């Protein structure tokens, strides 16, 4: 009986996560094409036919339609399907990892925002301010839920990385974009200054590896810019889950 109840809850949570994945996929699609996020119904990008509600059931519509548009028979890109499937699975994993508590949903939304930032910045070299604002608000909510990080630490985190980046951006043209600076500020509220510094360090390492790879493969020239946001989001995610243990371990070595 308990297994049936947990399985039912898991399925409901999966549908919830998949629905958010569908929204995230639509958000990315519309942002890249400079379309309104809040206006207009979903449509087929090939034949422009407005889609019905039964064409938009997360995960299942893609499978039932066999990757084909119902109206023009064009292939449906699989990115949305994997976004729905991935975020649905992530929601279930977090839900049971955090003992079916509401905190799992906060972590889920944070990771969902970071994923959108990763994909959009990688493709467009832009970070939507709406996503940074969302991350900032999620950090505020976390401040009321999780007392482990004090409001003072979160306040310092707001400026400890973003302010130096802003100064560098003013001194050295195109060194850092406004989206990167805002991302560090909003993440500082979420993580506090200690974990944010660690997240930024990880981002620098990942970004450095990425830069070397792009140079060696000649996908970017020495003077060309590349998106730094994806590296920062990786650093933020790693810091969220492992930052405390790694920082404590490092400080123990220094003692």
N, C-alpha and C positions, 0 to 999 in steps of 0.2 A: 504493500500500500504506500509506504514511504517512497519507494522507487518510482511508482507511478506518479505521485505528486511532484517529486523532483524532476522527473522527465517532462511532465506537463509544464512546470515552471520554466524549465530549460528551453522548451520549444517556444513559449511565449516571449522569453527574453531574447531568443534567437531572432524571432520575427521583429521585435523592437529594434535590435541592433541592425538587422538587414534593412529596415525602413530608414534608419538614420544613414546607412550606407548608400541607399538609393538617393536620399536628399543630398548627401555629400557629393555623389557622382554628378547629380544635376547641377549643383553649385559650381563645381569645377568646370563642367561643360559650358555653362552660361557665362561664367567669368572670363574664360579664355576667348569667348566670342563676343564679349562686351554686350551681353544681353541682360535684361533685368532679372534679378534673382527672385523678385516677388510678384512680377506681373507675367501673365501669359502661361498657358498650359503646356505640358510636355508634348513634343512633336517628333516625328521621324526626321532626322537631319538629311535624309535622301529625298523623300517625296514630300516633306513638310506637312504631312497629314497629322492632325491633332489626335493624340492617342487616347483611347478609352481607359477607364479605371482598371478594367481587367487585363489591359496590356502592361500595367505598371505594378503588378503584384511582385514584390521583391523576390528575387531568386527564381520563383516558380514560373513567372511569365516567360522568362528567358528560356527555361527548359521546355515548357509546353510549346512554345513557338519555334523551337529547334533553331534558335539563333537567327530567325528570319523575321523581317517586318511583316505583320499581318496584311498590310495594304499594298506594298510594292515588292515584297519578297527579297528585299536587299538584306545583306548580312548585318546583324546587330553587333556593334563592337562589344567585345567580351569584358572590357574594363569595368563597366558598371556592374556586371554580374559578379566579378571577383571582389569588387568593393563591397557589395551587399553580402556576399558569402563571408568575406574576411571580417567585416565589422560585426556580422551576426555571430560568428564563432568567437570573436574577441569579447563580445558582451556576455556570452555564456561562461567563458573562462573566468572573466573578472567577477561575475556574479557569484560563482561558487568558490572562487579563491578568497573572496572577502566575506564568506559566510552568509551569502545572500543579503548583504546589507546595502543600504542606500549609497554608501561611500563608493561602491563599485561603479555606480552610474556616473559619479563625478569623474572618476578616473577614466571611464569609457569616453566621456565627452571631451576630456582633455586630450586623450590620444587621438580621437577623431579630428579635432581641430589641428593638432600637430601633423597628422597625415595629410590633411588638405593643404596646409602650408607647404609641406614637403613637395607635393606634386605640383602645385601651382607655381611655386618659386622655381622649381627645377625647369619647368617648361617656359615660363614667361619672364623669369627674373624679377617678379613682383610678389609682394606679400600683401594681400588685401587687408586694409585696416580693420574691416569688420571682423576678420579672424583674430587679429591681435587684440581687439577690444573684447572679443569673446573669451580669449585666454585670460585677459586681465580680470574680467568678471568672475571667471571660474576660480581664479586665484583668491579673490575676495571671499567667495563662498567657502573655499577650502580653509580660509583663515578662521571662519566661524565653526567649522567642523573639526579641524585638526589643530589642537593647541600646541603640538610639538614645535612648531615654528612660530615664534612670537611676532606680534605686529611690528615691533621695532626691527626685527630681522627682515621682515617683508618690506618695510619702508626703506631700509638701506638697500635691499635688493633692487628696488625700483630704479636706483641711480648708480649702483656700484660698477656696473658694466656699461649701461646705456650712456651715461654721461661721458666717460672717456671715449666711447665710440663716436659720440656726437662731436666732441672736440676734434678728434682725428678727421672726421668727415668734413669739418669746417676748414681744417688746415690743409688736408690732402684731398683734392677733388676726386670724387667717385671711389674713395677708399671703402666706405660703407654706405649702404642704402638706408633710407628712412625706415623701410620695413624691418631691416635687421635690427636697427636701434630700438624700434618700438617693440620688437619681439623680445629683446633682452629685458626691456623695462617691464613688460607684462609678465614675463617668466620670473622676474625677480620677485614680484608679488606672490607668485605661486610657490616658488621654491625657497625664498629667503636668500640672503646674500651668500651664505656658505655653499649651499648646493648650486647656486647660480654660477659662482666662480668655477666650480668643478665642471658644470655643464658647458660653460664657455671654453674651458680648457679642452674638453673632449671634442667640442665643435671645431676648435683650431686644429687639433690632430686629424680629425676626419676630413676637414677642409683641405689641410695640407696634402693628405694622401690623394684626395680627389684632384687637386691642382697638379700634382706630379703626374698622375695618370693621364689627365687631359693633355699635358704637355708632351709626354712620351708618345701618346697615340696621335699627336698632332691634331686633336679635335679643337684645341684652343691655342692661340699664339701667346707669347710672353706678355703682350700688352693687352690682351683681351680679358674681359671680366667673366666670371662664372658665378652661378647662384651659390651664395653662402648659407642661405636659409635652411636647405636640407641638412647640412652638417650640423647646424645649430639645433634643429629639431631632434636629431639623433642624440646629441649631447643632453638635451633637456629630458628626453625619455629615459636615457640611461641613468641620469642623475635622480630622476623620480624614484626609480626602483632600486638602484644600487648605490646611490650617492652617499647615503649615511654610512653604510658599512665600509665603503672605500675610503671616505674621508677619515673615519674613526681609525681605520687600519693605518693610514698614512700618518696621522697625528701620533699614533702609538709608536711608530718608528722614530719619529722626531723627539719623543720624550726621553 
